[in-house]
Amino acid sequence: MWTAAWALTLTLGLSSPAIRPAAGGDAPRAAATPATAWPDSRPLTHLFQNLVTDLAHVPSRASLVTAVVGGAGAGAVHPIDRDLADWAGRAGAASYTRAGNLAGQGATQAGAALATYVIGKIAHAPPAVHIGGDLIRAQVLNAVLTDGLKVIVGRTRPNGGRWSFPSGHTSASVATAAVLGENLGWRGAVPAGALAGFIGWTRLRDRAHYASDVVFGAAIGLIAGRTVAAGHRRRTWTVTPARTRGGFAIFVVRRVD
């Protein structure tokens, strides 16, 4: 029920003629957007073809930077993993964590993605079809990356369960936020990112994960979402490192249309 409501709301919002691809910038325009501007990646009939393509695109400078930053963050909080888990155990159960557990489940995130795509098809809303397709692909890619790491690392959860690292709830919800951010800019990234942050916190509060699981799970979700939707939004700001004589420089350029 929750996934259908979420998907319907997103689809109706994307059905407006004022919505255009974020690749043209962040400010909506009044003119209608042709359907070809929102291509359908056919995520259901081309599931495996898309997965192979997306896996091939994972190795990139952006993915490396995200993985390094995520790994550094996970390493930084690792010393307090046990302390936070012990605190959560002493604090007892919290009723609000049920919402985070439900919202962050892979089935919920994938269901919302599928519902967005299907409702977009029914409503003849190309933006919803396109973004729904990206969401489906991101969830599939994220599941492969996250579950693969879980099996390889084999970390025990604070509550005694298996496959703690990285947090799948966190990675799935961050993947959704990354896709919405790449396609819609901050309007999609901010609310979805806030929800992902809440989900990550509830995993700590439930002693289902350590803090380092959540931090690196966020990095994996970001890699998955951005890999699928990379290039769908024209960047207003570009940050480029470059070598100079005797050192290096960082150029920050703002695009003005």
C-alpha positions in Angstrom: 0.0 0.0 0.0 2.8 2.4 1.0 4.7 1.7 -2.2 1.7 2.2 -4.4 0.9 5.6 -2.7 4.5 6.7 -3.1 4.7 5.7 -6.7 1.3 7.3 -7.6 2.4 10.6 -6.0 5.7 10.6 -7.8 4.0 9.7 -11.1 1.3 12.4 -10.8 4.0 14.9 -10.1 6.1 13.9 -13.0 3.0 13.9 -15.3 2.9 17.7 -15.3 3.8 19.3 -18.6 6.0 21.7 -16.7 8.4 18.9 -15.8 11.3 18.4 -18.2 14.4 16.3 -18.0 16.8 17.5 -15.4 19.6 17.3 -17.9 18.6 20.8 -19.0 19.1 22.3 -15.6 17.2 22.6 -12.3 14.5 25.2 -13.1 11.3 23.8 -14.5 10.1 25.2 -17.9 6.5 25.6 -19.0 6.9 24.0 -22.4 5.9 20.3 -22.8 8.7 17.8 -23.1 8.8 15.3 -25.9 8.6 11.6 -24.8 12.0 11.0 -26.5 13.6 13.2 -23.8 12.7 10.6 -21.2 13.8 7.2 -22.9 12.4 3.9 -21.6 15.2 1.6 -20.7 12.8 -1.3 -20.6 14.0 -2.5 -17.2 11.7 -5.6 -17.1 12.3 -7.1 -20.6 16.0 -6.0 -20.6 16.7 -6.7 -17.0 19.9 -8.7 -17.5 21.2 -6.7 -20.4 20.8 -3.5 -18.3 22.5 -5.2 -15.3 25.5 -6.2 -17.5 25.8 -2.7 -18.8 25.5 -1.1 -15.3 28.0 -3.5 -13.8 30.4 -2.5 -16.6 29.9 1.2 -15.7 30.5 0.7 -11.9 34.3 1.0 -12.2 34.8 4.8 -12.6 36.6 7.7 -10.9 33.3 8.7 -9.2 32.7 5.2 -7.9 36.3 5.0 -6.6 36.1 8.4 -4.8 32.7 7.4 -3.3 34.1 4.0 -2.2 37.2 5.6 -0.7 35.3 8.3 1.2 32.7 5.7 2.3 35.5 3.3 3.5 37.2 6.2 5.3 34.0 7.1 7.0 33.3 3.5 8.0 36.8 3.2 9.4 36.4 6.4 11.3 33.2 5.2 13.1 34.4 1.6 13.5 35.9 2.3 17.0 32.5 3.3 18.3 30.5 0.5 16.6 30.2 -1.6 19.8 29.5 1.4 22.0 26.6 2.5 19.9 25.2 -1.0 19.7 25.5 -1.4 23.5 23.7 1.9 24.0 20.9 0.9 21.6 20.6 -2.4 23.6 20.3 -0.6 26.9 17.8 2.0 25.5 15.4 -0.8 24.6 13.0 -1.1 21.6 11.6 2.0 19.9 8.3 1.9 18.1 9.3 4.3 15.3 12.0 2.0 14.0 9.3 -0.2 12.4 8.7 2.4 9.8 12.4 2.5 8.9 12.6 -1.2 8.7 9.6 -1.4 6.3 10.6 1.6 4.2 14.2 0.4 3.7 13.5 -3.2 2.8 14.7 -4.1 -0.6 11.2 -5.4 -1.4 9.7 -2.0 -0.5 12.2 0.0 -2.5 12.0 -2.3 -5.5 8.2 -2.4 -5.2 8.1 1.4 -5.3 10.4 1.5 -8.3 8.3 -1.0 -10.1 5.0 0.7 -9.2 6.5 4.0 -10.5 7.4 2.4 -13.8 4.1 0.6 -14.3 1.9 3.5 -13.3 3.9 5.7 -15.6 3.2 3.3 -18.4 -0.5 3.3 -17.7 -0.7 7.1 -17.3 1.5 7.6 -20.4 3.9 9.7 -18.3 7.4 9.4 -19.9 9.2 11.1 -17.0 7.7 8.5 -14.6 8.5 5.7 -17.0 12.1 6.8 -17.3 12.7 7.5 -13.6 10.9 4.3 -12.7 13.2 2.4 -15.0 16.3 4.0 -13.4 15.0 3.1 -10.0 14.5 -0.5 -10.9 17.9 -0.8 -12.4 19.5 0.9 -9.4 17.8 -1.5 -7.0 19.0 -4.5 -9.0 22.5 -3.2 -9.2 22.5 -2.3 -5.6 21.3 -5.7 -4.5 24.1 -7.4 -6.5 26.8 -5.1 -5.0 25.4 -5.1 -1.4 24.6 -8.9 -1.2 28.0 -9.7 -2.7 29.8 -7.8 -0.1 27.6 -9.2 2.7 28.7 -12.7 1.7 32.3 -11.8 1.2 32.7 -10.0 4.5 30.4 -12.2 6.6 30.2 -9.9 9.5 27.9 -10.8 12.4 25.2 -8.2 13.3 25.0 -6.6 16.8 21.8 -8.7 17.4 23.6 -11.9 16.5 22.3 -12.2 12.9 24.3 -12.8 9.8 25.5 -10.5 7.0 25.8 -7.2 8.7 28.2 -5.4 6.4 27.1 -3.3 4.6 23.5 -2.2 5.5 21.1 -3.3 2.7 18.3 -1.1 4.0 20.6 2.0 3.9 22.1 1.1 0.5 18.7 0.5 -1.1 17.2 3.8 0.2 20.3 5.8 -0.8 20.3 4.3 -4.3 16.7 5.6 -4.6 17.8 9.1 -3.4 20.7 9.1 -5.8 18.5 8.3 -8.8 16.0 11.0 -7.9 18.8 13.5 -7.3 20.4 12.7 -10.7 17.1 13.1 -12.5 15.4 15.8 -10.6 18.1 17.7 -8.7 17.8 18.7 -5.1 14.0 18.5 -5.3 14.3 14.7 -5.5 17.5 14.3 -3.5 16.6 16.2 -0.3 13.4 14.4 0.7 14.6 11.0 -0.4 18.0 11.6 1.3 16.2 12.6 4.5 14.2 9.4 4.4 17.4 7.4 3.8 19.1 9.0 6.8 16.1 8.1 9.0 16.2 4.5 7.7 20.0 4.3 8.5 19.4 5.6 12.0 16.6 3.1 12.7 19.0 0.2 11.7 21.4 1.4 14.4 18.6 1.9 16.9 17.3 -1.7 16.3 20.8 -3.1 16.7 20.4 -4.6 13.2 23.6 -2.9 12.1 26.8 -1.2 13.3 27.4 2.4 12.4 30.2 1.4 9.9 27.7 -0.9 8.2 25.4 2.1 7.6 28.1 4.4 6.5 29.5 2.1 3.9 26.0 1.0 2.9 25.3 4.6 2.0 28.4 4.7 -0.2 27.3 1.5 -2.0 23.8 2.9 -2.6 25.3 6.1 -3.9 27.5 4.2 -6.3 24.6 2.1 -7.6 22.2 5.1 -8.1 24.7 7.3 -9.7 26.0 4.6 -12.0 22.6 4.0 -13.4 21.5 7.6 -13.7 24.8 9.3 -14.4 24.6 12.1 -16.9 20.9 12.6 -16.6 21.3 16.0 -15.1 23.4 18.9 -16.4 25.7 20.0 -13.5 25.4 23.6 -12.5 28.8 23.4 -10.7 31.8 21.4 -11.9 34.8 20.7 -9.7 37.9 19.6 -11.6 41.4 18.9 -10.1 44.4 19.7 -12.3 48.2 19.5 -12.0 50.1 22.8 -11.9 53.8 23.6 -11.8 54.9 22.7 -8.3 51.6 21.4 -7.1 48.0 21.1 -8.1 44.8 23.2 -8.4 41.1 22.7 -8.1 38.9 24.5 -10.6 35.3 25.2 -9.6 33.2 26.3 -12.6 29.6 27.4 -12.6 27.5 26.8 -15.7 25.4 29.8 -16.7 22.7 29.2 -19.3 
